[in-house]
Amino acid sequence: MDINTHLEIDNNISGEVIELKKDYAKVKLSTKEFMCADKQGLIHGGFIFSSADYCAMVVVNDPNVVLAKSNTKFIAPVKLNDIVILEGKLISSDGFKSEIEVLAKVDDNIVFKGSFFTATLKNHIFEI
């Protein structure tokens, strides 16, 4: 299955898709030094959120999907050199609005979970 959305995403920042099936995506985020929030190697949560958002968009996999809202929870810190694996699955969709659940893990430890609510538009958001 091909990726049809968010084609200009920087995979160094938001992760790379390592598995894609209908209504499911898996993204791998390799943490890097520029993501650190402090000298102890704490990864800024914005990078985890960005990767989770990207994972949700790829689950929908439409060129015109946009994020409408999210409910997220950071469970545990992520540190430099951690590999974060994010799995997204479609919970519900009416063709316009979708809900996607994303779970992020480092090894077997959950570090983040969220529900992402998207809208799939007929045209690009800037063309409305």
N, C-alpha and C positions, 0 to 999 in steps of 0.2 A: 504494500500500500504506500502511495506517495504522500508526502507532506504538501498540503495545499494552502497553508495559512502561515502568517508571520514569517515569510521567507527571508526577510532581511535581519532577523534576530541574530545577535552576536552570541554564538554558542559558548564563548569564553565567559560570558556574563550570565546567560540564562540556561545554560546546559545544552546537551545534545540529545535528540531523540534516539533511543537505542532499540525501541520496539513500538510498533504501531499496528493496531488492529481496529476493526470497527468498534467504536465506542470505548476505546482503551488506548492509553499511551504510557510509555515508560521513558523517563528522561534521566540522564546522568549528569550531575553537576560536580565537576572536579574543582574543589576550592583552591584559590590562589592567593598570593600575598596581597595583591591590590584590593582584595575583598575584606581584609582585616580592619577591625574597628579599634584595635589596641595592640600593644606590644606583646601581649600574651597569646595572640593568634585567634581571638574571637572573630568569627565571620559575622559581618553585619547582616541582620535579618532581612534587609531589603533584597539581598541576592537570593536568599531562600524563597522569599515571596515571588520574586521575578521568575524563578525557575518553576515554581508551582503554578503561577499564572500561565506561563508558556505551556506547561503540561496540559492544563485545562483547555487552552485554545486548540492544541493539537488533537485532543480527544474529539472536539467538535469538527475540526479539520475543514473549515470553510473559509475562503479568502476574506469574507466580510464579517467574521465573528468578532465581537468586542465584549469586554468585561463590563457588566452592569453593577455588580456588587460582589462582596465576598464576606464570609465569616471564617476567620482563621485563628489558629492557636499555635503558638510556639511552645513546644513541649520540653525541649532540651537544647542546650547550646551546640553550635557547630564550630569546629576549630580548623585552623589551617591544615591542609593536606587531607582533610576528610573527603570521602567520596559520598555524595548524597544521591540516593536513588529515589526518584519520585514516581509514583504510580497514580494515574488518573483514570477514573471510570465514570461513564455517563450514568447518572441516577435517573434523570427524567428529561424529556424533551417534547415540545409540541411543534418543532420545526422552526420556531422563532426564538423562544426562550428555552434555555437548557440549564440544568444543574449538574455540576461535575464535582465529584469528591476526589481530593488529592491527598495522598499520604506520603510523607517523606521519611526516609530511614537512613541512618548511618550504621552500617553493619546490620544488626537485627534490632536496633534501638530506634523507636519513633522519635523524630525531632520536630515534626510539624504535621498538622492536619488542617484541612480546610474544605469548605464548600464554596465553589465558584459559580456565580450565576451570570450567564452570558445572553447576549442577543445576537441573532444571526440576521443581518440586514440584506435587503435585495441588492443594494449597491454599497460601495465603499462609504464609510461614515462621512468623508469629506465631500461626497457627491449628493448628499441628502439636502 
